[in-house]
């Protein structure tokens, strides 16, 4: 699962969705996501894969209780992939840096309002950071 960097608009939409997913996964599973995760290809792929995995269960595409338990057991290992970095991820603080990164790698914001992808930003510290 890698961003479609060959298409600047799709790249932007892909990363925007991953931003929302990372924020949601961070809260839901108390993941130890670090500042700048979007610049680390392993962390990007781990978050994208986890988001896709969770989505399949949430959408009821998959109904496999043992598989869901495997996902929950794997959260610790996935968390290990996300711990690289010295500062925790704070969506409100890190949003501007994320946006600058998208522009730096050539992602282009869609111009049509209906194409814009919203963001979900947490305003409180993550439970693992207090």
C-alpha positions in Angstrom: 0.0 0.0 0.0 1.8 3.0 -1.2 0.7 6.5 -2.2 0.0 7.1 -5.9 2.8 9.7 -6.2 2.5 9.5 -10.0 -0.9 11.3 -9.8 -0.5 14.5 -7.8 -4.2 14.9 -7.0 -4.7 11.2 -6.1 -1.6 11.4 -4.0 -3.1 14.3 -2.0 -6.4 12.5 -1.5 -4.6 9.3 -0.5 -2.5 11.0 2.1 -5.5 13.0 3.4 -7.4 9.8 3.9 -4.4 8.3 5.6 -4.2 11.3 7.9 -7.8 10.8 9.0 -7.2 7.1 9.4 -4.0 7.7 11.5 -5.9 10.1 13.8 -8.7 7.6 14.2 -6.5 4.6 14.7 -4.4 6.5 17.2 -7.5 7.2 19.3 -9.2 3.9 18.9 -6.2 1.6 19.6 -4.0 4.0 21.6 -1.2 3.6 19.0 2.1 5.3 19.8 2.3 7.3 16.5 5.1 9.8 16.3 5.5 13.2 14.8 6.5 13.0 11.1 5.1 9.5 10.5 4.2 10.6 7.0 7.9 10.9 6.1 8.7 7.3 7.1 7.7 4.8 4.4 7.5 1.9 6.8 5.1 3.8 9.1 3.1 5.0 6.1 2.7 1.5 4.9 1.9 0.1 8.3 -0.8 2.7 9.0 -2.3 2.2 5.5 -2.4 -1.6 5.9 -3.8 -1.4 9.4 -6.5 1.1 8.2 -7.5 -1.2 5.4 -7.5 -4.2 7.7 -9.8 -2.4 10.2 -12.0 -1.1 7.5 -12.8 -4.6 6.2 -14.0 -5.5 9.7 -15.9 -2.3 10.3 -17.7 -2.5 7.0 -18.6 -6.1 7.7 -16.8 -7.1 4.5 -15.1 -9.6 6.8 -16.8 -11.5 9.6 -14.0 -13.5 11.1 -13.7 -13.2 14.9 -10.4 -15.1 15.0 -9.0 -12.7 12.4 -10.2 -9.7 14.3 -8.5 -11.1 17.4 -5.3 -11.6 15.3 -5.6 -7.9 14.4 -5.9 -6.9 18.0 -2.9 -9.1 19.0 -0.9 -7.6 16.2 -1.4 -4.1 17.4 1.6 -4.4 19.8 3.8 -5.4 16.9 2.4 -2.6 14.7 2.9 -0.2 17.5 6.6 -1.2 17.5 6.8 0.0 13.8 5.3 3.4 14.8 7.6 4.2 17.8 10.5 5.5 15.7 10.7 9.2 16.4 11.3 11.4 19.5 8.1 13.3 19.7 4.5 12.0 19.9 2.1 12.9 17.1 -0.3 15.7 17.9 -2.7 16.2 15.0 -3.4 19.9 15.7 0.3 20.8 16.0 1.5 18.6 13.2 -1.1 19.4 10.5 0.9 22.3 9.0 4.1 20.2 8.8 2.1 17.4 7.1 0.6 19.8 4.5 4.1 21.2 3.7 5.3 17.7 3.2 2.5 16.9 0.8 3.4 19.9 -1.3 7.1 19.1 -1.1 6.6 15.7 -2.6 4.4 17.1 -5.4 0.9 16.3 -4.1 -1.7 18.8 -5.4 -4.8 19.9 -3.5 -7.9 19.2 -5.6 -9.5 22.5 -6.8 -13.2 21.4 -6.9 -14.9 21.7 -3.5 -16.5 18.3 -3.8 -13.0 16.7 -4.4 -11.6 18.2 -1.2 -11.0 15.6 1.5 -11.7 16.7 5.0 -9.5 16.1 8.0 -10.3 14.9 11.5 -8.1 16.5 14.1 -7.9 15.6 17.8 -7.6 18.5 20.1 -6.8 16.6 23.3 -3.5 14.8 24.1 -3.5 11.1 23.4 -4.1 8.9 26.4 -0.6 7.3 26.1 1.0 10.8 26.2 -0.3 12.2 29.4 
